[in-house]
Amino acid sequence: MKERLVRIGTTYLPVIDVEQSAKWYQKHLGAAVNYRDQHKAILDLANQSIFLIKAEDGERSQFLDIEGREHFSVTFEVDGLAELERLHTLFIEEEVLVGAIEDRGHAGKNFIFYDCNGNQFDVWSELSPAFKQWRTDVIYD
């Protein structure tokens, strides 16, 4: 069956202070800010657009799973375990709130981190096969 959707192009995240949040994403995640006003910032990050949307205090991107545990809604990928460990160490040095590196019983390892608004994210040490192939094609074309 042919896929009907090709990729996720934009993710929307709730933030309290748009300017402070945009600066945090630039500093800690290497995002490029394409647009910013008092209600939103549009970032280029991890091959998609991230919209930081001014929201009410207490709004977060994560949710509670069936067992009552907080769960992230986005997983970022890095290229291998060494890169995951490097990023984890860098985040700790930059005082980003991070969890431990975990083995969750599938390929690779993961850790969670939080942005300056309390939004929770995951990082996985494995690149998706389709992205790995696309990346190889782009580099060698």
N, C-alpha and C positions, 0 to 999 in steps of 0.2 A: 504494500500500500504506500502510495506517495504521501509524504508529509504535507500537511496543509499550511503549516507555519514553518518559516525558515529559521528564525532566531528571535530571541528576546532583544529588542532594541533599546528599551528604556525601563529603568527601575525608578520608582518614586519613594523617597524616604522622608519621614517627618523630622523636622528640626525646630529648635526653639529660636535660635539666632542664625539667620542665613549667612551673614558675613563671617561670623566666627566659625561656623561649620564648614564653609567653603575653604577657609584658610586651613582648618584641621585636615580636610581631605587632600589639599595640596601638599601639606607638610608630611603627613604620615603615609599617604597612599599614592602620592605622585600624580594626583588628578590634575587635569587642565581645566580651568574655569573658562567657559565660552560665553556665559551671560550671567548677570546677577542684578537683581533689583531687590526691593524690600520684602518681597513675598517668595522668591525662589532663586536658586542658582542652578545653572545647567553645567554639568561636568562631563568631560570625557574621562572614562575610567574603565579599564579592563575590557576594552573593545565594545563599549556601549555607552549610552547617555544615562547619566544619573541625575535626576532632578531632586534637589534638596528643597522641600516645600515647607514653608513656615506653618507650624501646626500648634495646637494647644499643648501646654505643658503636660507631660505624662504620656503623650502619644509615642509609641515605639513600633518598629517594624516587626518585631518578633511576636510569637503567640504562645499560648500554653498548649502542650500536647495532651493526650488522653490521660496521661499519668500525672498531669499537673506541673510538668517541667517546662521551663522556658525554652523555646526552640527558635533558632534563626530561620530566616526566610531566604537568605542568599548565601551561596558558597562561592568563594573565589578560588581559583586554581593557580598553583605555581608549578614550575617544571622540576619536580623531583624533591626527594627528602632533604637534600643539602640546602636547597632554596627555602623549603619550609622552615628548617631550623635556623637559617640565616635571618629570615623575616621575623620569626618568633623572638630571637635575641635582639634584633633591632627595635621591635616594638617595646620590649622590656626596657631597653636603654632609653627610649623616647617616652617612657612612662605611660604607654597605652595599656589599658586594662586588658589582659590576656589570660586565657586558661592554659592548662598544661597541654603538651603535645600528647595526643591520644591514638591508640590503636583501637579502631572501632570494629574490627573483625572483617574488614574488606580491604581491597588493595589500597596501599598508601596509608598515610597518617594525616591527622587533622588537628587543628586547634581553633578555639573561638576567640574573638576579640570584640571590643565595644568601641563605638565612636564617642565623640564628646557629648552626644545627646542620649547615650544609653542604648542605641540601636546595636543589636547583636549580629555578628557575622561569623562565618566559618571560613577556614582556609584549608584546602586539600592539596596534598603533595603530588597529585596526578593530573596531568592535562588530559582533557577529553580527546579521544582518538581523532575525531573530525577536526578539532581545532589544531592538534599537533600536525596533522597533514596539511591543513590550510597554512599554518605558520611556515612549514617547510617549503611549500610551494611559493609563498610570497618571498621568502628569503633567497631562494635559488632561481627565481624567474628573472 
